[in-house]
Amino acid sequence: MASALIDASETFADFLEREKGKDLLRFTTAGSVDDGKSTLIGRLLYDSRSIYDDQLESVTKASAGRNAGAIDFSLLTDGLRAEREQGITIDVAYRYFATPRRKFIIADTPGHEQYTRNMVTGASTAELAIVLVDARKGVLPQSRRHSYIAGLLGIERVVIAVNKMDLVGYEESVFSAIEKEFRGILARFPHVEPYFVPVSALAGDNIVTRSANMPWFTGPSLLEHLETVPVGMRVRGAAFRFPVQRVVRPSHEFRGYAGTIVAGTVRPGDPVTILPSGRETTIASIVTFDGNLDQADAGQAVTLTLSQEIDLSRGDLIVSSQGLPLKSHGVKATLVWLNEKAADLGKRYRIKNASRLDWVTLRHIDFRLNINTLEQEAIPTLEMNAIGQVTLETARILCFDRYIENRSTGSFILIDPATNATVAAGMITDAAETGSLAPLAGISWYVKDGALVLTSEQGFSTKPGSSDEPLVIEDPEALEALRHILRRLRVAPFGSAGESDFEI
């Protein structure tokens, strides 16, 4: 039965307060097909007494005839009918459990290559990844791929669990060989802190308690490591970031800005900068339903008031004046394509970065990563589940941090404006290099048949061999706005002036 021990002298309010004070660790599991990811999580839940009686009874009945012992622990997470029939994980399964030390949220992600996007989804919010390796098979291409994806997603702590040690006689040499090979894979990610542990998910060795079958291993068990690994250090120590989600204006006497602190700490009186406007002010108060706070940290949802009346709206950023983010129209990003329709180079998408929604153009695909060999391939597009390095150009200036420094302000999704489908998830690596989005030279323009026609020496098209094609903007509202500006500036069009219907 899933339960938490409550002292007889402890009130329910005391219990809730104690639970509220526990740290929360989000972690994900990954690995090759049949490495035992779901079985590992099921065993972890079972041995930590986090399974309800009715769940256990249901799984015990479903385990009959599956050759997995009295209880098939994988059924505790593989809930879809197709998953149970095929014995694989397809969807991302989230499970919650707690111990006296810490609370946990597990994302059980699929190992199949065609479900790479599901693995990325599950790992996007994780602080730790458990990569399983079958002791009999060693390090497989899928194990390499998932380790690489974990590194791309900025997961700093990776546990390599060498599973099924019972099937190799608990041999230390097998574990040592896999550890040596895996350290070479993770060497390209210096920020990753690996931990290697030999386990048997089916037998329960080194899952919750240390195993007597492997006396040569002296490290903590898997659960002991999960309970003691530091969490939340990166966002707490980072510069203050607060994406505005809503302007709170119940009366003319109060104006606040609601949202969740994604990084850093804030106190009344702290100097802050409003982006993208660049206005500077200070924090007047931190307002919550339970009263004002003297300090708020990353993860807290609060309403901030400012010492000055400043025009802010949803999508703006309130940041520390001592640690400003990057600002640019162009970004380099690692893109994971999630849609069945391949990426369209030169197409305009909607980009959602934190709470800001804007227009963006996919300007260039630098390379696609071969997820099996980890080699960089020149390719004109990205298909579903592909991972590539791209250059994007936003319509308005974008304020962001590098993903490795701040996962909230350094990540984004791309939305197809025609279908409103989320087509890609991205991680910003840097502002676009100087010159990659340089202004076009030799531009001329004219108005023809009610449309604005632009020409350039380099051309506007992103496709090779089409440099002489003009850019035609058939937008009456934009054209009228341009006419109005030019009249005020008394600037005449140039280029094919004879075709222009505009006169000063």
C-alpha positions as CSV (number, residue, x, y, z in Angstrom):
1,M,0.0,0.0,0.0
2,A,1.3,3.5,-0.9
3,S,1.6,5.4,2.3
4,A,3.8,7.9,4.2
5,L,4.6,7.3,7.8
6,I,2.9,9.8,10.1
7,D,3.9,10.1,13.7
8,A,1.0,9.7,16.2
9,S,1.6,13.1,17.7
10,E,1.8,14.8,14.3
11,T,-1.3,16.7,13.1
12,F,-2.4,16.5,9.4
13,A,-1.3,20.2,9.0
14,D,2.1,19.3,10.3
15,F,2.3,16.5,7.8
16,L,1.4,18.7,4.9
17,E,3.9,21.3,6.0
18,R,6.6,18.7,6.2
19,E,5.7,17.4,2.7
20,K,5.7,20.9,1.4
21,G,9.3,21.4,2.6
22,K,10.7,18.4,0.7
23,D,12.8,18.9,-2.4
24,L,11.4,17.8,-5.8
25,L,13.5,15.8,-8.2
26,R,12.3,15.3,-11.8
27,F,14.1,12.6,-13.6
28,T,13.7,10.6,-16.8
29,T,14.7,7.2,-17.9
30,A,16.1,6.3,-21.3
31,G,18.0,3.5,-23.0
32,S,17.8,0.9,-25.8
33,V,14.7,-1.3,-26.5
34,D,14.2,-4.0,-23.8
35,D,16.9,-2.6,-21.5
36,G,14.3,-2.7,-18.7
37,K,13.4,0.9,-18.2
38,S,9.8,0.3,-17.2
39,T,10.7,-2.7,-15.1
40,L,13.3,-0.5,-13.2
41,I,10.7,2.2,-12.5
42,G,8.1,-0.4,-11.5
43,R,10.6,-2.0,-9.1
44,L,11.5,1.4,-7.7
45,L,7.9,2.2,-7.0
46,Y,7.2,-1.3,-5.5
47,D,10.2,-1.4,-3.2
48,S,9.6,2.2,-2.0
49,R,6.0,1.2,-1.1
50,S,4.5,3.7,-3.6
51,I,2.0,1.4,-5.2
52,Y,-1.7,1.4,-4.1
53,D,-3.3,-2.0,-3.3
54,D,-5.7,-1.9,-6.2
55,Q,-2.9,-1.1,-8.7
56,L,-0.9,-4.0,-7.3
57,E,-3.8,-6.3,-7.6
58,S,-4.5,-5.2,-11.2
59,V,-0.9,-5.6,-12.3
60,T,-0.6,-9.0,-10.6
61,K,-3.6,-10.3,-12.5
62,A,-2.2,-8.9,-15.8
63,S,1.2,-10.4,-15.1
64,A,-0.1,-14.0,-15.5
65,G,1.6,-15.8,-18.4
66,R,4.1,-13.1,-19.1
67,N,7.2,-15.0,-17.9
68,A,8.2,-12.1,-15.7
69,G,7.7,-13.6,-12.3
70,A,4.7,-13.1,-10.0
71,I,4.6,-9.4,-10.8
72,D,5.6,-7.8,-14.2
73,F,6.8,-4.5,-12.9
74,S,6.9,-2.9,-16.4
75,L,3.0,-2.9,-16.3
76,L,3.1,-0.3,-13.6
77,T,4.2,2.3,-16.2
78,D,3.3,0.8,-19.6
79,G,-0.4,1.6,-19.4
80,L,-1.4,1.7,-23.1
81,R,-2.9,-1.4,-24.6
82,A,-0.4,-1.3,-27.5
83,E,2.5,-1.0,-25.0
84,R,1.4,-4.1,-23.1
85,E,0.8,-6.1,-26.2
86,Q,4.2,-5.3,-27.8
87,G,6.1,-5.2,-24.5
88,I,7.5,-1.7,-25.3
89,T,7.1,1.9,-24.2
90,I,5.4,4.2,-26.7
91,D,4.1,7.2,-24.8
92,V,5.8,9.2,-22.0
93,A,4.5,7.8,-18.7
94,Y,4.7,10.1,-15.7
95,R,4.8,8.7,-12.2
96,Y,5.0,10.3,-8.8
97,F,6.4,8.9,-5.6
98,A,7.9,10.2,-2.4
99,T,10.3,9.0,0.3
100,P,10.9,10.6,3.8
101,R,13.7,12.6,2.2
102,R,12.4,13.8,-1.2
103,K,9.6,13.9,-3.7
104,F,10.0,12.5,-7.2
105,I,8.4,12.8,-10.6
106,I,9.5,10.1,-13.1
107,A,9.2,10.4,-16.9
108,D,9.4,6.9,-18.5
109,T,10.3,7.6,-22.1
110,P,10.4,5.2,-25.1
111,G,13.6,3.8,-26.4
112,H,12.6,3.3,-30.0
113,E,14.2,5.6,-32.6
114,Q,10.8,6.6,-34.1
115,Y,9.7,7.9,-30.6
116,T,12.7,10.3,-30.2
117,R,10.4,13.2,-29.9
118,N,8.6,11.6,-27.0
119,M,12.0,11.1,-25.3
120,V,12.8,14.8,-25.8
121,T,9.4,15.8,-24.4
122,G,9.9,13.7,-21.2
123,A,13.5,14.9,-20.7
124,S,12.9,18.6,-21.3
125,T,12.0,19.3,-17.6
126,A,14.2,16.7,-16.0
127,E,17.2,17.5,-13.8
128,L,18.6,14.0,-13.9
129,A,18.5,11.2,-16.5
130,I,18.9,7.4,-15.9
131,V,20.3,5.7,-19.0
132,L,19.9,2.0,-18.8
133,V,22.4,-0.4,-20.5
134,D,21.8,-4.2,-20.9
135,A,24.8,-5.9,-19.3
136,R,24.6,-8.7,-21.9
137,K,24.5,-6.3,-25.0
138,G,26.8,-3.5,-23.8
139,V,26.5,0.0,-25.2
140,L,24.1,0.1,-28.2
141,P,23.5,3.0,-30.7
142,Q,20.3,3.9,-29.0
143,S,22.1,4.2,-25.6
144,R,24.5,6.6,-27.3
145,R,21.7,8.6,-28.8
146,H,19.8,9.0,-25.6
147,S,23.0,10.0,-23.8
148,Y,23.7,12.6,-26.4
149,I,20.1,13.9,-26.3
150,A,20.4,14.2,-22.5
151,G,23.5,16.2,-22.9
152,L,21.9,18.5,-25.5
153,L,19.0,19.1,-23.2
154,G,21.3,20.4,-20.5
155,I,20.8,17.6,-18.0
156,E,23.8,17.9,-15.8
157,R,23.5,14.6,-13.8
158,V,23.3,11.3,-15.6
159,V,23.0,7.9,-13.9
160,I,24.2,5.0,-16.1
161,A,22.4,1.9,-14.7
162,V,24.0,-1.3,-16.0
163,N,20.9,-3.5,-15.8
164,K,20.4,-7.3,-15.8
165,M,23.6,-8.0,-13.9
166,D,22.0,-11.2,-12.7
167,L,22.2,-12.6,-16.2
168,V,26.0,-12.1,-16.4
169,G,26.7,-13.6,-13.0
170,Y,27.2,-10.2,-11.4
171,E,30.6,-10.0,-13.0
172,E,32.6,-6.8,-12.1
173,S,34.5,-7.0,-15.4
174,V,31.3,-6.6,-17.4
175,F,30.4,-3.5,-15.4
176,S,33.8,-2.0,-15.6
177,A,34.0,-2.4,-19.4
178,I,30.7,-0.7,-20.0
179,E,31.7,2.1,-17.6
180,K,34.9,2.7,-19.5
181,E,33.1,2.9,-22.9
182,F,30.4,5.2,-21.6
183,R,32.8,7.7,-20.1
184,G,34.3,8.2,-23.5
185,I,30.8,9.0,-24.9
186,L,30.1,11.5,-22.2
187,A,33.5,13.2,-22.6
188,R,32.0,15.6,-25.1
189,F,29.7,17.0,-22.4
190,P,32.0,18.4,-19.7
191,H,29.1,19.7,-17.7
192,V,27.6,16.2,-17.2
193,E,28.3,14.5,-13.9
194,P,27.9,10.7,-14.4
195,Y,27.2,8.1,-11.8
196,F,27.6,4.4,-12.7
197,V,25.6,1.7,-10.8
198,P,25.2,-2.0,-11.5
199,V,21.6,-3.2,-10.9
200,S,19.1,-5.9,-11.6
201,A,15.7,-4.4,-11.9
202,L,13.9,-7.7,-11.9
203,A,15.7,-9.1,-8.8
204,G,15.9,-5.7,-7.0
205,D,19.7,-5.6,-6.7
206,N,21.0,-2.1,-5.9
207,I,17.6,-0.5,-6.6
208,V,16.5,0.6,-3.1
209,T,19.0,-1.2,-0.9
210,R,22.6,-2.3,-1.7
211,S,23.0,-5.8,-3.1
212,A,24.8,-8.6,-1.3
213,N,25.4,-10.2,-4.8
214,M,27.8,-7.5,-5.7
215,P,30.1,-6.9,-2.8
216,W,32.7,-5.3,-5.1
217,F,30.5,-2.3,-5.6
218,T,30.7,0.0,-2.6
219,G,28.7,3.0,-3.9
220,P,25.1,4.0,-2.9
221,S,22.1,2.2,-4.4
222,L,20.0,3.9,-7.1
223,L,17.4,5.3,-4.7
224,E,20.1,6.4,-2.2
225,H,21.8,8.4,-5.0
226,L,18.4,9.9,-6.1
227,E,17.7,11.0,-2.6
228,T,21.0,12.8,-2.1
229,V,21.9,14.3,-5.4
230,P,21.7,18.2,-5.3
231,V,18.7,19.7,-7.1
232,G,17.7,23.1,-8.3
233,M,21.1,24.6,-7.9
234,R,21.4,26.0,-11.4
235,V,18.2,28.1,-11.4
236,R,18.7,29.3,-7.9
237,G,22.2,30.6,-8.6
238,A,21.3,32.2,-11.9
239,A,20.4,35.8,-12.6
240,F,16.8,36.8,-11.9
241,R,14.4,36.1,-14.8
242,F,10.6,36.7,-14.7
243,P,8.5,36.3,-17.8
244,V,5.3,38.3,-17.5
245,Q,2.3,36.1,-18.0
246,R,-0.5,38.5,-17.0
247,V,-1.0,42.1,-16.1
248,V,-3.1,42.3,-12.9
249,R,-5.2,45.5,-12.8
250,P,-8.2,45.0,-10.5
251,S,-8.5,48.8,-9.9
252,H,-6.8,52.1,-10.7
253,E,-4.8,51.8,-7.4
254,F,-3.0,48.6,-8.2
255,R,-1.0,47.3,-11.2
256,G,0.9,44.1,-10.8
257,Y,2.6,41.6,-13.1
258,A,1.9,37.9,-12.5
259,G,4.2,35.0,-13.5
260,T,6.6,32.4,-12.3
261,I,10.2,33.1,-11.4
262,V,12.2,30.9,-13.7
263,A,15.6,31.7,-12.3
264,G,17.3,33.6,-9.5
265,T,16.0,35.4,-6.4
266,V,14.2,38.7,-6.1
267,R,13.6,41.1,-3.1
268,P,11.8,44.4,-2.8
269,G,14.2,47.2,-3.8
270,D,16.1,45.1,-6.3
271,P,17.0,47.0,-9.5
272,V,15.5,45.4,-12.5
273,T,15.4,46.0,-16.3
274,I,12.3,45.6,-18.4
275,L,12.9,43.8,-21.8
276,P,12.8,44.4,-24.7
277,S,12.2,48.1,-23.9
278,G,15.3,48.4,-21.7
279,R,13.5,50.6,-19.1
280,E,15.1,50.4,-15.6
281,T,13.2,50.4,-12.3
282,T,13.1,48.7,-8.9
283,I,10.8,46.1,-7.3
284,A,8.2,47.7,-5.1
285,S,6.6,44.6,-3.6
286,I,6.2,40.8,-4.0
287,V,2.5,40.0,-3.7
288,T,0.9,36.5,-3.1
289,F,-2.5,35.3,-2.0
290,D,-1.1,34.7,1.5
291,G,0.5,38.2,1.8
292,N,3.6,40.0,0.7
293,L,7.0,38.4,0.7
294,D,10.4,39.6,1.6
295,Q,12.0,37.3,-0.9
296,A,10.9,35.0,-3.7
297,D,12.9,32.3,-5.4
298,A,12.9,30.3,-8.6
299,G,9.8,28.2,-9.0
300,Q,7.5,30.5,-7.1
301,A,4.4,32.0,-8.8
302,V,4.1,35.6,-7.6
303,T,2.8,39.1,-8.6
304,L,5.4,41.8,-8.8
305,T,4.8,45.5,-8.5
306,L,7.2,48.1,-9.7
307,S,8.2,51.5,-8.2
308,Q,7.4,53.2,-11.5
309,E,4.4,53.1,-13.9
310,I,5.9,51.3,-16.9
311,D,4.0,49.9,-19.9
312,L,4.4,46.1,-19.7
313,S,2.4,43.3,-21.3
314,R,2.4,39.5,-21.5
315,G,5.7,38.3,-23.1
316,D,7.9,41.0,-21.6
317,L,10.8,40.0,-19.3
318,I,11.7,41.5,-15.9
319,V,15.3,40.7,-15.3
320,S,18.1,41.6,-12.9
321,S,20.0,44.7,-14.0
322,Q,23.2,43.1,-12.9
323,G,22.8,40.1,-15.3
324,L,21.1,41.0,-18.5
325,P,20.3,38.3,-21.1
326,L,21.3,38.4,-24.8
327,K,19.3,40.4,-27.3
328,S,19.3,39.6,-31.0
329,H,17.1,39.1,-34.1
330,G,19.0,36.0,-35.0
331,V,19.7,32.9,-33.0
332,K,21.6,29.6,-33.4
333,A,19.7,26.7,-32.0
334,T,19.6,23.0,-31.7
335,L,16.2,22.0,-33.2
336,V,14.3,18.8,-32.7
337,W,11.6,18.4,-35.4
338,L,8.4,16.9,-34.0
339,N,6.0,17.1,-36.9
340,E,5.3,14.6,-39.7
341,K,5.7,17.4,-42.3
342,A,9.3,18.2,-42.8
343,A,10.8,21.6,-42.1
344,D,10.3,24.2,-44.8
345,L,13.4,26.4,-45.2
346,G,12.5,30.0,-45.5
347,K,9.0,29.5,-44.0
348,R,7.6,31.8,-41.2
349,Y,6.6,30.0,-38.0
350,R,5.4,31.2,-34.7
351,I,8.0,31.0,-31.9
352,K,7.0,30.7,-28.3
353,N,9.9,31.6,-26.0
354,A,8.9,31.7,-22.3
355,S,5.6,33.7,-22.4
356,R,6.4,35.6,-25.6
357,L,4.9,34.7,-28.9
358,D,6.4,36.1,-32.1
359,W,7.1,35.4,-35.8
360,V,10.3,33.7,-36.8
361,T,11.8,32.5,-40.1
362,L,13.9,29.4,-40.6
363,R,16.8,30.9,-42.4
364,H,19.4,28.1,-42.6
365,I,19.9,24.4,-41.6
366,D,23.6,24.1,-40.6
367,F,23.6,20.3,-40.3
368,R,21.5,17.4,-39.2
369,L,22.8,15.1,-36.5
370,N,22.9,11.4,-37.3
371,I,21.4,10.1,-34.1
372,N,23.0,6.7,-34.5
373,T,26.6,7.7,-35.4
374,L,26.5,11.2,-33.9
375,E,28.0,12.6,-37.2
376,Q,27.0,15.9,-38.7
377,E,25.3,15.6,-42.1
378,A,24.6,18.4,-44.6
379,I,20.9,18.2,-45.4
380,P,18.3,20.7,-46.9
381,T,15.5,19.9,-44.4
382,L,14.6,18.2,-41.1
383,E,12.2,15.3,-41.0
384,M,10.2,14.1,-37.9
385,N,12.5,13.1,-35.0
386,A,15.5,14.7,-36.7
387,I,17.9,16.8,-34.6
388,G,19.8,19.7,-36.3
389,Q,21.6,23.0,-35.8
390,V,19.7,25.9,-37.4
391,T,19.7,29.6,-37.7
392,L,16.5,31.5,-37.0
393,E,15.5,35.1,-37.6
394,T,12.8,36.7,-35.5
395,A,10.5,39.6,-36.6
396,R,11.1,41.4,-33.3
397,I,14.2,41.4,-31.2
398,L,14.4,38.3,-28.9
399,C,15.7,38.4,-25.4
400,F,17.1,35.1,-24.3
401,D,19.8,33.2,-22.4
402,R,21.8,30.3,-23.8
403,Y,20.0,27.1,-23.0
404,I,23.0,25.7,-21.1
405,E,22.7,28.7,-18.7
406,N,18.9,28.9,-18.4
407,R,16.5,26.2,-19.8
408,S,13.4,28.4,-19.5
409,T,14.5,31.5,-21.4
410,G,16.8,29.5,-23.6
411,S,14.2,27.1,-25.0
412,F,11.3,27.6,-27.4
413,I,8.8,25.8,-29.6
414,L,7.9,26.5,-33.2
415,I,4.2,26.5,-34.2
416,D,2.8,26.1,-37.7
417,P,0.5,29.1,-38.2
418,A,-1.7,27.2,-40.6
419,T,-2.4,24.2,-38.4
420,N,-1.5,25.6,-35.0
421,A,0.5,22.4,-34.5
422,T,3.7,22.4,-32.5
423,V,6.3,21.4,-35.1
424,A,9.6,21.7,-33.3
425,A,11.3,22.2,-30.0
426,G,14.5,24.2,-29.8
427,M,17.4,25.0,-27.5
428,I,19.3,28.3,-28.1
429,T,23.0,27.9,-28.3
430,D,24.0,31.5,-29.0
431,A,23.1,34.6,-30.9
432,A,23.5,34.3,-34.6
433,E,27.1,34.9,-35.7
434,T,28.1,38.3,-37.1
435,G,27.1,38.5,-40.7
436,S,24.8,35.5,-40.8
437,L,21.8,37.8,-40.9
438,A,23.6,40.8,-42.3
439,P,21.5,43.5,-44.1
440,L,21.0,42.9,-47.8
441,A,22.9,45.3,-50.1
442,G,21.7,47.1,-53.2
443,I,18.0,47.1,-52.2
444,S,15.5,48.9,-54.4
445,W,11.7,49.0,-54.2
446,Y,8.7,50.0,-56.1
447,V,4.9,49.6,-55.9
448,K,3.2,47.6,-58.7
449,D,-0.4,46.6,-59.0
450,G,-1.0,47.4,-55.3
451,A,1.9,45.3,-54.0
452,L,5.3,46.3,-52.6
453,V,8.1,44.8,-54.7
454,L,11.6,44.6,-53.2
455,T,14.8,43.6,-55.1
456,S,18.3,43.0,-53.9
457,E,21.7,42.1,-55.3
458,Q,21.9,39.0,-53.1
459,G,18.2,38.2,-53.4
460,F,15.7,37.4,-50.7
461,S,15.1,33.7,-51.4
462,T,16.8,31.1,-49.2
463,K,16.9,28.7,-52.2
464,P,20.1,28.4,-54.3
465,G,20.0,29.8,-57.8
466,S,17.1,32.3,-57.2
467,S,19.0,35.4,-56.2
468,D,17.3,37.5,-58.8
469,E,13.8,36.8,-57.7
470,P,12.1,39.9,-56.1
471,L,10.2,39.8,-52.9
472,V,6.5,40.8,-53.4
473,I,4.6,41.9,-50.3
474,E,0.8,41.8,-51.0
475,D,-0.3,43.3,-47.7
476,P,-2.5,46.4,-48.2
477,E,-2.3,47.4,-44.5
478,A,1.6,47.2,-44.5
479,L,1.7,49.1,-47.8
480,E,-0.5,51.8,-46.6
481,A,1.6,52.2,-43.4
482,L,4.7,52.4,-45.6
483,R,3.1,55.1,-47.7
484,H,2.2,57.1,-44.6
485,I,5.7,56.9,-43.2
486,L,7.3,57.9,-46.6
487,R,4.9,60.9,-46.9
488,R,5.9,62.1,-43.5
489,L,9.6,61.7,-44.3
490,R,9.2,63.1,-47.9
491,V,11.1,60.1,-49.3
492,A,10.4,59.1,-52.9
493,P,10.6,55.5,-54.1
494,F,13.5,54.5,-56.3
495,G,14.2,51.5,-58.6
496,S,11.5,51.1,-61.3
497,A,10.1,54.5,-60.6
498,G,7.9,54.4,-63.7
499,E,5.9,51.5,-62.3
500,S,5.3,53.2,-59.0
501,D,1.8,54.5,-58.1
502,F,3.3,56.6,-55.2
503,E,4.0,60.2,-55.5
504,I,5.1,62.8,-52.9
